[in-house]
Amino acid sequence: MPGDIKIENIDWIAVYDATEDKPLAYATIPSDINVPPNLDKIEKYEYSLPNCEQLHADFQISWDVVGQTITFEMIGVIEPEEWMAFGISGNENSSQMIGSDVAVGFIQNGKGYAYDLNIDAKAMCTTILDVKHGVCQDSVLGHSDSLQLLEHKRLNLVTGIKYRRQLTISEKNDKEYRTSGLVTVIWAVGRLFPNGNLGFHRIWNKQTKQIDFVRQPINECKDFVISPRELVKPWGPFQINDAKLRAFSAKLGPSGGQRGYEGITGLASPGMSWYIHGYLAPELIMQRGFTYSFRVEGGNSPQNVQSYHPLVISTEPNAHGTRSIILAGIELTRRGQSRPTAAGRLCMWYHTKYDRRLDSSSLFPTFEKYRNSLKLKCENNSEPGILEFTPNSSWPDVVYYGSYLAPNMGWKILIVDSIGYSGNAHTIHNYLQQLIFTISLTLLIFRIVNY
């Protein structure tokens, strides 16, 4: 109901044709009607800047131009471990991530952050051939940060990040906020990694959005309507437990949102995941003393940072984490630097029909239905890479297969002394069925022999 009106305050409701000056339909409302309570919550926000644009039901941008500076406030209904980003598109005529000039803001451990991003690839900031590519902070690239954080606050589920920057260009990576006409913008919201790096975005603008930043002040934003979050059931976890299996196929594919990698592992995702034998980030079981191999098809061109993912095995989901040790998949150069050994041709599952924002929707209740919506495309100009290794007694009980460049793309390998059945419910069910069948057959043969 609009405003503070409740159903108990209404006696009747009608649909009226103003042109014909007559009612088309009406209904009376009983005084003792039993209406379930509305669980939605209206969250009001106190705007301190004169302009505001509603970019999404859960995201707004507010601003004010004073002299040669422009002050922004990103306002969003986000989780504590999420980030917000807004900026000028890399293309003047359409919203484009590559080449954009973006500010990202978030609150982590009670502290607010806002900094400039330079984006030259749809990938996490990565150093390849001594050059950084991807979504990188200006300061990491050796440039000065042109943003000044002014304020950060979190009221219930609403987060506000206020910052200021110059209208004009202060460095070559910056873009100018024009003082006349429309400016094409981009925005996004996604999940943070614990170290403050940005995970893949969960919402972003699909359509081109343009704003006149020097228009007559107007606030077009609405109160946030916060509904109870629907619990999304993940497709997995998946497990591959086969004592006879020694070789594994590793290809790339989309991470699948909350039903996929994030729901299965509980970790933030860079947007891509390993698909092992066609399954998204399954748990693998291997036995010490046996030799195994991965047929790696994650790209072998270092110039393409978005799809160059040599496979490694390490002690953490992030192979380059501060506590991680890489156990297989690298070698040392003459200069003592590590380089990956298991890079092969690119073989990737990709979307052909649906928007990636629908990955976690009810369209795909099962992983099989989701994977059937994808298409597999492989390069033919090179061969897969091979990673061969033998777990030994020095290996911990849990290790991780992943990417040499990006964190959280693979999942666990359980290293055991003997492969039997695991605690996986599906595996236990199959094991018990086989056990019951074996016992029943033995009893039947015993009765026949002793008949």
N, C-alpha and C positions, 0 to 999 in steps of 0.2 A: 504494500500500500504506500502511496506517496506521503512523504513527510511523517508526521506523528499520527496520522489517521489510522484507526484500527477497524477491523471488520465489525466489531460490536457497535461502532458509531454509525453504521449504515443500515437503513431500513429496506432500501430497494436499489436496484441498478438497472439501467436501460441503455439501449443503443438507439440513438436518435438521428433521423435524417433531417439536417438543417435546411436542405433545399426544398424538400416536400413538406417540411414543418409537421412531421409526424413520427411517432416512435416505431421502430422496426421490431424491437423485442424488449422485454423487461422481465425481471424476476424479483420476487420479494425474498428477503433474507431473514430466516427465523431468529428470534431473539436468543434462543438457547443453542445456537449453532456451536458445534465443537470443532475448533480450528487448531491444528497442530501449531506449536510455536515456530516462528521464523528464526532459524539458526544463523542467518546472515547478520553481520554486524556492520553498521555504518561508521566509518572512521573519518572524522573531519581533520583537516590539516590547516594550520595557520600560515598563510602565504605572506612572505615579507617582500616579494618582488612583484611588480605590477602586471607582468605578462605571464601567461601560463597556457600551455598547449597539452591536451590529452592525447598521448601517443598510443596508449593501450589502457585497458581497464585497470592494470596494475602498475602503470608507469606514466609519469608526467615530467615535463620540463618547464621550468619557470626562469625568467630572465629580466634583466634591466640593463639598458645602455646608458652609461654616464661618461661623457667626454670620449676619450679614446679607449675605454675599457668596457667590457661586457661581463656582467655577473650572472652566473647560472646557479640553479639549484635543481639537481636531479632528485626526484621524489618517487619512491616505489614501494610496493608491497612485496618485500623480498625476505628470504630466510636469513638468519644471522651469518651464514657462511656463503652468501652470494654477493655478486658485484653488479654495478650498473655502469653503462657506458653511453656517451652521446657525443656527436661531433659532426664535422662536415664530410660529406661523401667524397669518395675518390673520383666520382664522375659528376659533372655539373648537371647532367640531365636525368640521371637515375641514381637511386640509392645503391652504392657499391662499397664493399668493405675494403678491397684492395686499393691502396693509395689514399686512404682516408686520413683525416686528422681528428683523433678521438681523445676525449677525456674519460678516464675510468675512475670510479669512486666506490669505496666500500668501508665498512667498519670491521676491524678484526681485533679481538681481545680488548675491546673498549676504545681503541684508537682509530681515528678517521684518516683515510688516505684519499688523495686525488692526484693523478699524474697524467702526463701526456703519453699517447701511444703513437708509434709509427708502424703502419701495417703494410707489408709488401707481400704477404702470403697468408693463406688460411691455415696457419699452423702456429704452435707455440714457439716462442722465441728460442731459436736454436743456432748454435755456431757450427757452420759447415765450411770447410776450407778456409778457416780463420775469419770468416765473415758471418755476422749475425743476420738472420732472416726470420720472418714471421711477425707475430704480434709482439713488438718490443717496446719497452719504455725508451723515451728519448734519452734519458740519462744513461741507460745501458749502452746506447749507441754513441756516447760521447758528446751529446748535445745537452744544452740546458733545458730544464723543465719550465715551460712558460706559464704553468698554472700556479695559483696561490690558493691553498685551502683556507676557507674562511670559517666554516662551521660544519659540524656533523652532529646528527641526533637520530635517535631511534625511539619512536613512540609506539608502543605495542608492536605491530608488525610493519609499521610504516617507517622507512628510513629516508633521511634527507641528507644530501651532500651538497654544500654550497662552496663554489670556487669562483675565482676571477681570472681573466686573461685579457690580453690586448686584442683590439679589433684587427690591427694590422699584423703583418708577418714579422716575427722576431728572429726566426731561423728558417732555413730552406725547407725543413720538413713541416713547417706550420702552414696552415691555410688561412686566408683572410675572411673575416666576417664582413661582408659588404654592407655598406650603409644605405643601399637602395636595392630594391628588387628582392626576388626570392632566392633563398639559399637551400640547396638540396642537402638533407641531413641523413644520418643513420643512427640507430640506437640498438641496444641489446641488453639482456640480463642473463647472467649465468652463474655457475658455481665456482667457488674458490678452491684452489689447492691449499693445504695447510701452510705452505711456504709463501703464500700470497700470489702465486701465479694464477692466471685465469684459465679456468676450464671452459669447455664448450658451452655456448649460450643455449638456453632453453626457450627463450622468446626473443624475437627480433622483428624489425619491420620488413614485411614481404613486399609491400607496395612502396613506390617512390613517395617520399615525403619532403615537402618544401615549406619553408617558414620565412616570413618577412620579419627580421629581427628589429627593425626600426619603425614598425607600424604604430598606430595609436594604441596606447596600453589597453589591453583587454585580457581578462581572465576567463578562459574557456574550459577550465578544469572542473571536475565534479568530485563529490565526496567518494572515497573508496568504499566499495562494497566488498567486505571480506567474508567469504563463505568458508565453512569447514573444509579443510583440505581432504580430498578423496584419496584414500590409500590405494596406491597403484601396486598391483601384485606383479612381481618380477617373473619373467619367463623361466628363469633358472632357479637354483644353480644346476649346471650340467656337469656330468662327470664321465670321463673316459677311463674305464678300468678293464683292461684286457691284458692278461699275462703274456699273450702271444704277440701283442702289438709292439713293434720296435721302431717303426717309422711313422712320422706325423706330418700332415700337410698343414701349412700355415699361410693363410691368405688374409688380406685386409678387408674391412667392411665398416659400415656405420655402427656406432656404439649402442644405438637403440634407446637412448634416454633412460627414464626411470624404470622402464620394464626390462631394459637391457643391462649394460655394464654397471651403471650406477646402482640399480636395484639389486643386482646379483652380488656385487662386491662391497657396496656401501661407500665407494670411493668416487671422487670427481673424475671426469673423463675428458681427454683432449678432443673427443669427437670421433676418433677412429679406434677400432679394436682388432685384435687378432681373432680370426675364425679358424679353429682347429678342426679339421675334417668336417667343415661346414657348420660347426657349433660356435656360438659367440662366447669367447673366454671360458671354456670349460676347465674344470679341475682335472688334472692328469695324475695318474699314479704310476710311478716307476720304481724299479728295484735296484738296489745297490749292486754293483758288480756287472751289470748288463750294459751293453752299448746301445744307445738310442740315437735317432737322427730326426731333424726337422727339415722338410723340403720347404724352403723359405721363398715366398713370393710377395715381398713387401716393397719392391722398388729398388733399383740399383743406380739411380742417377742422383748424386749429391746436389746437383743444381736445382732439383725439384724438391724443396724442403717439405712440401705438403705430402708427398708420397715417396719418401725415402726412409724406410724403417728396417734396417738390419736387425735381426733377431738375436737377443742375448738371453742368458740365464743369470739371474742375480739373487741376492738374499733379500731384496726389498722390491715392491712393485715399481718403485722409481729406481732404475739402474744406477743413476748418478746421485742418489740421495746421500746425505752425509754419512750414514751408517751402512750403506749398501756396498757389497762386494760382488763384482762380476765374476762368475764362475766359468762361463763358457761363452764364446762368441766374439772375443777380441784377441788381438796380438799386439806386441810392442814393436814400434818402428826403431830404426837405428838411433833416433833422437830420444828414445825412451817414451814416446807418446803412444797412447792406445788408439787402435783403429779397429773397426768392426770387420769380421771375416765372413759373416753369413748374410750377404746382400744378394738378392736375386731379382728376376724380372717382376714387374708389377702385375698382380692378379687381384682384382678388387670387386667386391659386391657393392653395388650402388643403386640409388633410387632411380626409378624411371617414371613413376606416376605420382606418388604421394609426396607431400611436403614433409621434411624431416621433423617438423613440429608435431606431426601426428604419430610419431613413433610410439609414444606412451599412451595413445588414445585407445578406446575400445575397438577400433578397427582391427587391431591385432591382438586378440586374446591369447594367442599361442605364438611361440617362436617360429613354428613351422609356417604359419600363415604370414608372418612378417618376412621370413626369408624368401618365401615364394613371391613376395612383392618386389624383391630385389633382382637385379640382373648381374651375372658374373661376366667380367670383361678382363681378358688377359693379353698382355703384350706378346708378340711373336718374334721380336727381334733379339731376344736373349734367353738365357736359361735360368732356372731356379737356382738359388743358393742352397748349400747343404751345411747344416750345423750338426756335427757328430760329437758325442760326448758320452762319458761313462761315469755316472755318480759313484762315488766311493765313500769310505767310512768317514772322511773329513767333511762331507757335505751335511748341512743341517737337515732336519726332517722335513722342513718346508722351504722350498725355493720358488722363484717366480720366472716364468718366461715373459719377455716384454720387448720393447723397442730400445735400441741403443740411444735414440734421440729424444723420445717423448715418454713421460711417465704414464703409468696406469693404462696400458694397452693390453696387457695379458693378465694371467691369473696364476693360481698356485700349481705347483708340482709337489705332490706328496712323495717323499723318498722313503721307501720301506725296505725292510730286510727280506720280506717275503710277500708276494702279492696273493691275497685271498679276496674275499668279498669285503666291501667297504661299508661304512655306515649310511651310504646313500639309500634312501627308502626304496627306490626302484630296483637297485641292485640286490638289496636284501630280499625283496619280494621274489625276484627271479631265482635267487639262490635257494630260498625255502621251497619254491615250487619244484626245483630240480631235486632237492633233497627228499621231499615227500615222494616224488615219482620214483626215485632210486630205491627208497625203503619199500614202497608198495610192490615194485617189480621183484625185489629180492624175496619178499614174503610170498609172492605168488609162485615164484620158481621153487621155493622151499616146500610149499604145499604140494606142488605137482610131483616133485621128486619123492616125497614121503607119502604120496597117496597110495 
